[in-house]
Amino acid sequence: MLKEEIIQSNKDYFMDVFSGRVPIVVDKGEGIKIYDKEGNEYLDFLAGIAVNALGHSHPKVNEAIKEQVDKVIHCSNIYYIEPQAKLNKLLVENSVGDKVFYGNSGAEANEGAIKLARKYFKVQNKDRYEVITTTKSFHGRTLATIAATGQEKYQKSFIPLPEGFKAVPYNDLEALKEAVSDQTAAIMVEPIQGEGGINVATQKYLQGVRQLCDKEGILLILDEIQTGLGRTGKLFGYEHYGIEPDIFSLAKALGNGVPVSAFLAKEEVANAFKPGDHGSTFGGNPLACAAAYSTLSTILDENLVEHAARIGNYFQTRLQDLVEKYDIVDSVRGKGLIIGLEVNIDANEIVNTAFEKGLLINAVSDTTLRFVPPLIVQENDIDQAVGILEEIIAEKN
Ligand SMILES: *Cc1c(COP(=O)(O)O)cnc(C)c1O
């Protein structure tokens, strides 16, 4: 099919829900590069929205996937499989979680986390069901997760929403304390708000949230879907804060592009789930687990977490130079390789020009550019990306 036909076919047959789709037909990817059907090359600093942690077509992950495809793709959680057993152990041994459950998307992992929090209090005969979240958060697109997402734009067309969610401002411990009631089951936050603008939780805030949960006997759920698995320069975002969540969710980077998500919980919490309480047909199937196992073991074996911390600092330093040099660039935010650049012009204009110059990025607000490149990104890639950005910015300044 021709590029124009592919785009037109989408307009004709695919539901029109994605705003600002970029006119590129992706054909293949390799490392941090993406190629379209005409053979044009793009530097991928979006990584499928923080998904392709190991870049595209990673040889180890692709090999693991191919090997699994030829054995068995799916068989149901009614049976036991080795790839899941290996992944369970790897996730638990490298995190503060004791038990894991798999789903297919971030939203599904968060739904499971919320169900587990409710069940935890149900088995104690306590009437605690409410989950307090934060404004500008993003937890997914299902009904319960848009109820959890503290942004009206995702909610307003779909009311009534499931009950038991309340959002208060991020990084505001006092607001959280005031919101806690006898019905509160959990507080759910992102260590860094991704979709909401790359807003980083302060040390004082997340530590305070942990203390508040301990004091009130409620659960702390961390949504690590975007921050997890090395992106922040630690394997999990919570490691920056010296705290442990009771439940946390993972998704984006977990399968390097194969759909797989997970939520993990402390033993005592996880034990609230009994046979029949939760499930998933596809979740944690052989293919998904083989992809996730090889992704996570590669991240660990190749020290990509340390690399993300180091190269992320380099990236932030280069972006800080732009802040100092140009009036239209205001500030840099983030940790490791989850970075926001605040500008005071239309961020989407920069995104579109960057695309024309061969750099894929996106904007998470009208004035915030987001950079979430693969963790394997190197200094020369960053130099190239910053070079393109500077060209655009210098022209608009
Ligand atoms: C992307 C994201 C989700 C939703 O994940 P889906 O796979 O799109 O359902 C939830 N929480 C956070 C923090 C995310 O970044």
The ligand as a Gaussian input file, in Angstrom:
#p B3LYP/6-31G(d) Opt

LIG

0 1
 C        0.846000       4.818000      29.993000
 C        0.449000       4.878000      31.407000
 C       -0.673000       4.194000      31.885000
 C       -1.637000       3.452000      30.970000
 O       -1.046000       2.425000      30.286000
 P       -1.875000       1.729000      29.078000
 O       -0.979000       0.589000      28.652000
 O       -2.036000       2.769000      28.017000
 O       -3.162000       1.283000      29.619000
 C       -0.939000       4.250000      33.234000
 N       -0.149000       4.922000      34.089000
 C        0.945000       5.591000      33.666000
 C        1.792000       6.311000      34.650000
 C        1.276000       5.603000      32.313000
 O        2.328000       6.297000      31.899000

